[in-house]
Amino acid sequence: MHMVGFILVAGGLLAIWAAAEDWDFVFDSHKFRPLVAVFGRSGARVIYALGAAVIMTIGLLIVLQVIPLEFLLHLRYGHRR
């Protein structure tokens, strides 16, 4: 098992928790202002939670070895000889 998968699952859970609890320091930050301006605070929370769920799912698939980590690295860096 790869530690990367556990980190992704933990990060996804933390982000879902932040969206569910409506943490001000997350959604009032300057990086979220455009998202909140376009979708509103509730919409931004839903989008943030959906993105976190995707990240958490990828992490879980890595932990369960359904997706080998080498495959993801190949997508990122391409084939190198």
GUVEX-47348 format. One line per field, with one value per atom (N, C-alpha, C): residue in one letter; chain; x, y, z; residue number from 1. Coordinates in Angstrom, 2 decimals. Layout:
# GUVEX-47348
res	c(A_...)
chain	c(A_...)
u	c(X_...)
v	c(Y_...)
w	c(Z_...)
n	c(NUM_...)
This chain:
# GUVEX-47348
res	c(M_M_M_H_H_H_M_M_M_V_V_V_G_G_G_F_F_F_I_I_I_L_L_L_V_V_V_A_A_A_G_G_G_G_G_G_L_L_L_L_L_L_A_A_A_I_I_I_W_W_W_A_A_A_A_A_A_A_A_A_E_E_E_D_D_D_W_W_W_D_D_D_F_F_F_V_V_V_F_F_F_D_D_D_S_S_S_H_H_H_K_K_K_F_F_F_R_R_R_P_P_P_L_L_L_V_V_V_A_A_A_V_V_V_F_F_F_G_G_G_R_R_R_S_S_S_G_G_G_A_A_A_R_R_R_V_V_V_I_I_I_Y_Y_Y_A_A_A_L_L_L_G_G_G_A_A_A_A_A_A_V_V_V_I_I_I_M_M_M_T_T_T_I_I_I_G_G_G_L_L_L_L_L_L_I_I_I_V_V_V_L_L_L_Q_Q_Q_V_V_V_I_I_I_P_P_P_L_L_L_E_E_E_F_F_F_L_L_L_L_L_L_H_H_H_L_L_L_R_R_R_Y_Y_Y_G_G_G_H_H_H_R_R_R_R_R_R)
chain	c(A_A_A_A_A_A_A_A_A_A_A_A_A_A_A_A_A_A_A_A_A_A_A_A_A_A_A_A_A_A_A_A_A_A_A_A_A_A_A_A_A_A_A_A_A_A_A_A_A_A_A_A_A_A_A_A_A_A_A_A_A_A_A_A_A_A_A_A_A_A_A_A_A_A_A_A_A_A_A_A_A_A_A_A_A_A_A_A_A_A_A_A_A_A_A_A_A_A_A_A_A_A_A_A_A_A_A_A_A_A_A_A_A_A_A_A_A_A_A_A_A_A_A_A_A_A_A_A_A_A_A_A_A_A_A_A_A_A_A_A_A_A_A_A_A_A_A_A_A_A_A_A_A_A_A_A_A_A_A_A_A_A_A_A_A_A_A_A_A_A_A_A_A_A_A_A_A_A_A_A_A_A_A_A_A_A_A_A_A_A_A_A_A_A_A_A_A_A_A_A_A_A_A_A_A_A_A_A_A_A_A_A_A_A_A_A_A_A_A_A_A_A_A_A_A_A_A_A_A_A_A_A_A_A_A_A_A_A_A_A_A_A_A)
u	c(0.83_0.00_0.88_0.37_1.14_0.62_1.53_1.16_0.42_0.65_-0.02_-1.53_-1.98_-3.41_-4.01_-3.31_-3.79_-3.83_-2.85_-2.81_-3.97_-4.26_-5.39_-6.72_-6.88_-8.12_-8.26_-7.19_-7.24_-7.53_-6.88_-7.13_-8.55_-9.07_-10.45_-11.43_-11.19_-12.07_-12.03_-10.84_-10.70_-11.44_-11.34_-12.01_-13.53_-14.02_-15.46_-15.95_-15.15_-15.50_-15.56_-14.60_-14.59_-15.82_-16.24_-17.43_-18.69_-18.76_-19.95_-20.10_-18.99_-19.03_-18.98_-18.81_-18.77_-17.70_-16.47_-15.37_-15.10_-15.18_-14.99_-13.59_-12.57_-11.20_-10.91_-11.71_-11.53_-12.29_-13.56_-14.41_-14.33_-13.69_-13.46_-12.07_-11.28_-9.91_-9.93_-8.86_-8.80_-8.84_-8.43_-8.45_-9.86_-10.76_-12.13_-13.09_-12.66_-13.57_-14.18_-13.41_-14.04_-15.09_-14.82_-15.76_-17.04_-16.89_-18.04_-18.81_-18.11_-18.78_-19.64_-19.17_-19.91_-21.04_-20.76_-21.73_-22.42_-22.02_-22.56_-21.85_-22.03_-21.31_-21.78_-23.06_-23.57_-23.11_-23.14_-22.68_-21.20_-20.41_-18.97_-18.70_-19.49_-19.33_-19.63_-20.66_-21.00_-19.89_-19.41_-18.33_-17.06_-16.75_-15.58_-15.72_-16.90_-17.14_-17.08_-17.61_-17.53_-16.10_-15.32_-13.90_-13.16_-13.48_-12.86_-13.26_-14.50_-14.95_-14.20_-13.93_-13.15_-11.73_-11.11_-9.75_-9.72_-10.71_-10.78_-10.99_-11.81_-12.05_-10.77_-10.04_-8.78_-7.81_-7.75_-6.90_-7.30_-8.59_-9.07_-8.75_-8.88_-8.54_-7.04_-6.22_-4.78_-4.50_-5.15_-4.94_-5.36_-6.47_-6.97_-6.25_-5.31_-4.49_-5.31_-6.44_-7.23_-6.54_-6.05_-5.26_-3.82_-2.89_-1.50_-0.96_-0.20_0.36_1.22_1.90_2.75_1.94_0.68_-0.18_-0.43_-0.69_-0.92_0.35_1.49_2.74_3.01_2.63_2.79_1.91_0.70_-0.17_0.43_1.08_1.63_2.94_3.84_5.17_5.42_4.52_4.70_5.71_5.92_6.83_8.26_9.11_10.51_11.37_12.39_13.32_14.66)
v	c(-1.18_0.00_1.25_2.27_3.50_4.55_5.27_6.34_7.45_7.60_8.65_8.46_7.24_6.96_7.39_7.09_7.48_8.99_9.67_11.13_11.73_11.17_11.66_11.43_10.28_9.99_10.96_11.16_12.08_13.51_13.94_15.29_15.46_14.44_14.49_14.56_13.77_13.81_15.18_15.74_17.07_18.13_18.05_19.02_18.86_17.63_17.41_17.94_17.74_18.26_19.79_20.41_21.87_22.37_21.67_22.07_21.86_20.76_20.47_21.44_21.83_22.73_24.20_24.48_25.85_26.68_26.18_26.86_28.20_29.27_30.61_30.82_30.31_30.58_29.91_28.92_28.28_29.07_29.32_29.91_31.43_32.07_33.51_33.84_32.83_33.08_33.69_34.37_35.06_34.09_32.85_31.88_31.38_31.48_31.02_32.12_33.37_34.47_34.38_34.05_33.94_32.82_31.70_30.58_30.96_31.63_32.07_33.15_34.03_35.09_34.52_33.45_32.88_31.97_31.11_30.08_30.34_31.38_31.61_30.70_30.99_30.23_28.77_28.53_27.15_26.37_26.99_26.33_26.01_26.93_26.71_25.56_25.45_24.34_23.01_22.96_21.72_21.35_22.30_22.04_21.58_22.22_21.84_20.42_20.07_18.72_17.68_18.00_17.05_16.82_17.89_17.74_16.92_17.15_16.37_14.91_14.63_13.25_12.54_13.25_12.66_12.34_13.28_13.07_11.91_11.85_10.78_9.42_9.38_8.14_7.66_8.56_8.18_7.64_8.29_7.80_6.42_6.19_4.88_3.81_4.14_3.19_2.87_3.84_3.59_2.69_2.97_2.15_0.71_0.52_-0.83_-1.47_-0.75_-1.20_-1.53_-0.83_-0.93_-0.10_1.06_1.92_1.88_1.34_1.37_2.81_3.16_4.51_4.80_3.80_3.99_4.47_4.04_4.49_5.98_6.48_7.91_8.71_8.19_8.87_8.89_7.82_7.77_8.83_9.03_10.07_11.45_11.66_12.96_13.24_12.27_12.51_11.88_11.03_10.40_9.25_8.65_7.50_8.00_7.59_7.99_6.73_6.78_5.66_6.05)
w	c(0.00_0.00_0.00_-0.64_-0.75_0.21_0.82_1.75_1.03_-0.27_-1.04_-0.97_-1.07_-0.99_0.34_1.44_2.76_2.90_2.35_2.42_1.63_0.47_-0.33_0.37_1.00_1.73_2.90_3.66_4.80_4.35_3.29_2.77_2.27_1.61_1.14_2.28_3.32_4.50_5.17_5.28_5.88_5.06_3.75_2.89_2.95_3.01_3.15_4.49_5.53_6.85_6.81_6.13_6.01_5.27_4.23_3.48_4.31_5.03_5.84_7.00_7.60_8.76_8.35_7.06_6.54_7.24_7.23_7.89_7.21_7.97_7.42_6.86_7.56_7.10_5.76_5.39_4.08_3.02_3.27_2.23_2.16_3.13_3.06_2.53_2.22_1.75_0.35_0.01_-1.28_-2.46_-2.26_-3.36_-3.66_-2.68_-2.88_-3.30_-3.20_-3.52_-4.91_-5.95_-7.28_-7.34_-6.70_-6.70_-5.95_-4.81_-4.03_-4.79_-5.50_-6.26_-7.38_-8.02_-9.14_-8.67_-7.71_-7.32_-5.99_-5.28_-3.94_-2.95_-1.69_-0.67_-0.64_-0.72_-0.70_-1.91_-3.07_-4.28_-4.23_-3.68_-3.54_-2.58_-1.53_-0.58_-1.26_-2.09_-2.79_-3.78_-4.53_-5.50_-4.77_-3.65_-2.85_-2.32_-1.84_-1.31_-2.43_-3.61_-4.73_-5.17_-5.24_-5.58_-4.54_-3.27_-2.20_-2.28_-2.65_-2.79_-3.91_-4.99_-6.10_-5.63_-4.93_-4.43_-3.44_-2.57_-1.58_-2.26_-3.31_-4.05_-4.73_-5.34_-5.96_-4.92_-3.76_-2.68_-2.21_-2.09_-1.66_-2.69_-3.96_-5.02_-5.03_-4.67_-4.56_-3.37_-2.23_-1.03_-1.29_-1.97_-2.26_-3.44_-4.03_-5.15_-6.39_-6.54_-7.77_-8.85_-8.46_-9.35_-8.83_-9.63_-9.17_-9.22_-8.22_-8.15_-9.36_-9.88_-11.05_-12.25_-12.37_-13.46_-13.36_-12.16_-11.99_-12.26_-11.85_-12.14_-13.63_-14.32_-15.77_-16.43_-15.93_-16.49_-16.29_-15.15_-14.82_-15.58_-15.58_-16.11_-17.48_-17.94_-19.23_-19.15_-20.28_-20.33_-20.48_-19.57_-19.63_-19.68_-20.50_-20.61_-20.12)
n	c(1_1_1_2_2_2_3_3_3_4_4_4_5_5_5_6_6_6_7_7_7_8_8_8_9_9_9_10_10_10_11_11_11_12_12_12_13_13_13_14_14_14_15_15_15_16_16_16_17_17_17_18_18_18_19_19_19_20_20_20_21_21_21_22_22_22_23_23_23_24_24_24_25_25_25_26_26_26_27_27_27_28_28_28_29_29_29_30_30_30_31_31_31_32_32_32_33_33_33_34_34_34_35_35_35_36_36_36_37_37_37_38_38_38_39_39_39_40_40_40_41_41_41_42_42_42_43_43_43_44_44_44_45_45_45_46_46_46_47_47_47_48_48_48_49_49_49_50_50_50_51_51_51_52_52_52_53_53_53_54_54_54_55_55_55_56_56_56_57_57_57_58_58_58_59_59_59_60_60_60_61_61_61_62_62_62_63_63_63_64_64_64_65_65_65_66_66_66_67_67_67_68_68_68_69_69_69_70_70_70_71_71_71_72_72_72_73_73_73_74_74_74_75_75_75_76_76_76_77_77_77_78_78_78_79_79_79_80_80_80_81_81_81)
